[in-house]
Amino acid sequence: MRLIIIILFSILFSFSCSKKKKEVKIPDDIMPKDSMVMVIKEVHLVEAAIFMQQQQGLNQDKRLVKQYYNHLFTTLDVDLNHFKKSVKFYSFNPIEMEKIYGEVVEELSLLESEVGN
């Protein structure tokens, strides 16, 4: 699901384009930060699993990749369109997205250290 990769790269690009200093009110129809952290973390874990399988010559079927994402969003009880709308909102509020990604990186680092032990 290349769309999610494109969305995530556009978020990172938006960090370099603008820096807002004020606290942003999160609208009710946007996912809260803690939910975004959880979903983005899980998306990165799915991406890593897909990448590793592809490097081993497995999982070349794009339909199977789509099934991974469908399963992920179903398991998390997250609507893909709601997630996309939330990503768009946060990408236009780079300080908030930076906070989210800071937590995502922290959680992934913690997970990596647990797996390494």
TIPA-356723 format. One record per atom (N, C-alpha, C): residue in one letter; x, y, z. Coordinates in steps of 0.2 Angstrom, whole numbers, plus 5000, padded with zeros to 4 digits. Example, Ala and Ser with C-alpha at 12.3 -4.5 7.8 and 13.67 -1.06 7.14 Angstrom:
2
A506649725039A506249785039A506649845039S506449895035S506849955036S506450005039
***
This chain:
117
M500449945000M500050005000M500450065000R500650084994R501150144993R500850204995L500150214995L499850274997L500050295004I500050245009I500250265016I500950285016I501450255012I502150275012I502150355009I501750365004I501750435001I501450485007I500950465010I500650505015I501250515021L501550465023L502050475028L502650525026F502850515019F503350555017F503150625016S502550635014S502250705014S502250745021I502150705026I502150725033I502850755034L503350715033L504050735034L504250795030F503950795024F504150855020F503850915023S503250905026S502850965028S503250995035F503650955038F504050975044F504551025041S504851015036S505351065033S505051125030C504351125029C504051185025C503851235030S503651215036S503351265040S503451245048K503451295052K503451285059K503051335062K502451305065K501951345069K502151335076K502151395080K502251395087K501651385092K501051395089K500551395094K500251325095E499951315100E499551255102E498951245097V498851195094V498351185090V497751145093K497151165092K496551125095K496451075090I496351015092I496250955088I495450955087P495150955081P494450945080P494250885082D493550875083D493250815086D493250755080D493350775074D493350725069D494050705067I494550725071I495250705070I495450655075M495850605073M496050555078M496450595083P496450575090P496850605095P497550585094K498050625097K498750605096K498950535098D498650515104D498850445106D498650395101S498050405098S497850355093S498250355087M498450415085M498850425079M499550395080V499850395086V500450365088V500350295087M499850265090M499750195090M499650165082V499250205078V499150175072V499850185067I500150245068I500750255064I501350205066K501350185072K501850135075K501650075071E501050055071E500849985069E500949985061V500850045058V500950045050V501750035049H502150065053H502850055052H503049985053L502749955058L502949885059L502649845053V502149855051V501849815045V502349835039E502549895038E502949915032E503649875033A503849865039A504549835040A504449755039A503849725041A503749655040A503749645032I503349685029I503349685021I503949685018F504349735020F505049745017F505449685018M505449655024M505849605026M505649545022Q505049535021Q504749475017Q504949485010Q504949545007Q505149555000Q505849544999Q506249565004Q506949555003Q507149485003Q506749435006Q506849365006Q506549335000G506249374996G505849344990G505149324991L504949334997L504249324999L503749384998N503149364998N502649424998N502749474992Q502749444986Q502749494981Q502149514978D501549474980D500949494978D500649554981K500449604977K500249664980K499549654984R499149604982R498549594985R498649574992L499149534993L499349515000L499549575004V499849625001V500049685005V499449725007K498949725002K498349765004K497949725010Q498049655010Q497649625015Q498049635022Y498649645022Y499049665028Y498749725031Y498649775027Y498449845029Y497649835031N497249805027N496549795029N496549765036H496949715037H496949675043H497149725049L497649765048L497849805053L497349855055F497049895050F496549945051F495949905054T495749845052T495149815055T495349795062T495949765064T496049755070T496149815075L496349865073L496349925077L495749965077D495249945073D494549975073D494650045071V495050055065V495150125063V494950125055D494550175054D494350185047D494850215043L495050195037L495650215033L495450285031N494850305029N494750375028N494850425033H494650405039H494750445045H495450455047F495850395046F496550405047F496850455042K496750445035K496950485030K496850565032K496150575034K495950645036K496350665042S496550625046S496950645052S497650655050V497950615046V498650625043V498650695040K498150705036K498150775032K498150835037F497750825042F497650875047F498350895051Y498650835053Y499250845057Y499850865052S499850845046S500350865041S500350945040F499750975041F499751045041F499851075048N499951035053N500151065059N500851025061P501351045058P501951005059P502250995066I502151045071I502351035078I501950985081E501350975080E500950925082E501150855080M501250855073M501550795070M502250775072E502650825074E503250815076E503250775083K502750805087K502650765094K502450695093I501950685088I501750615087I502350575085Y502650595080Y503250555078Y503750545083G503850595087G504350585093G504150525097E503450525098E503250465102E503250395099V503150405092V503150345088V503950315088V504350355087V505050335087V505250315094E505050345099E505150315106E504950245107E504250235105E503950175106E504350115102L504450135095L504850085091L505550075094S505850125096S506550105100S506450065106L505950075110L505850035115L505749965113L505249955108L505149885106L505749855103E506149895099E506749865097E507249845102S507249875107S507749855113S507449795116E506849785117E506549725120E506649665116V506549675109V506749615105V507449605104G507849645105G508649635105G508849605111N508449605117N508649565123N508449495123
***
